[in-house]
Amino acid sequence: MTNKKIAYGIFLLAALAAPFGFYPVFLMKILCFALFASAFNLLIGYTGLLSFGHAAFFGWSGYVAGHAIKVWGLPTEAGLVLGTVVGALVGLVMGLLAIRRQGIYFTMVTLALAQMLYFVCLQAPFTGGE
């Protein structure tokens, strides 16, 4: 066996044992933010584009999932799938508006769209915002 296979085996065993030693909600937050950071690495590292829209996708997915589970009474799995679909749709719409730009213009368009969604969430009556 190579060193890489041994390292993957150790990592797999540690991941399987982690819920017994750590608080599972904390582990889920770590995994969510690791996925968030991986998306930034993919976008900035491979394309060189800085996007501020990721927080909007992340926020809308979390809000819709939580709202669907708590208010609409959907099962947890259905709420998570619905949140993921809504996050993807928000990403699609923002991507269609911003992908034609480059450099600082791409960054500013994604920032403006993310702030617009933030203010919609803050002011809309159905979100229970401020």
Steps between C-alpha positions, in 0.01 A plus 500: 500500500614847425522779752202669337275200558609477862429870550152462344430200725601694811289796392200273439535339843532842664189624315301194612611540862458881516128508593577294812765744621364836385167675496334400166356848433851644532627243250224590256591867526862412431397301192271778373771763530754264344267465201459879495879544498541237229262694278712811548814302423346366182386841379797711604770236455404370157326795335644797688153646559414637843132455578302636790190311393585184691357638821168563323481139377599368841254726684202437275559124510515503879201728538276304261600167655430626852174668399377192314577270791365724777210690345383273220564181698696321227720206597862591561625332183242678283583835660871452436437403138271801455763731653764359267277548197420860597870574556578358156225711340626815671849413377369445147323836490794688652739315272304589188514867601866507605685252279541743211722724713868464583732617773377766737173534309412136573583557866288814523200343323505198733534731802208714383279195439591349837418828677173526310399153619606592854272805501214295352538253786521783751190686380267227369219418745514123440862474615432630849790743455555819693 
